Amino acid sequence: MSPLVQNLAVLVLAGFVGFAVISKVPNTLHTPLMSGTNAIHGIVLLGGLVVLGLGVDGVFNKILLVIAIAFGTINVVGGFLVTDRMLSMFKGKKPAPADEEEQK
């Protein structure tokens, strides 16, 4: 079997397993799970930058690597923004400065 077919098979199987695992996660665990996956994506980005810095053969491979790093960066930043927004929903609202003066 060719390496391309093997890699595609691993990609498809990983997609199915990932979907099966994530669909079973309860809503209360979504935010911690998202934070953990953001940390893993950060490690993946670091690996991509290292591979790019070591020198990759072929222009097509370099273009794919840069696109992957760009999409990974968008994913990490967006994930942290969503996590921060979700966590801020659980914080109590601070009274406005005008309300503090009226109470005195």
Residue pairs with C-beta under 8 A, 6 or more apart in sequence:
25 33
30 86
31 83
31 86
31 87
34 79
34 82
34 83
34 86
35 83
37 79
38 76
38 79
38 80
38 83
41 72
41 75
41 76
41 79
42 76
44 72
45 69
45 72
45 73
45 76
48 65
48 68
48 69
48 72
49 69
51 65
52 62
52 65
52 66
52 69
56 62
56 65
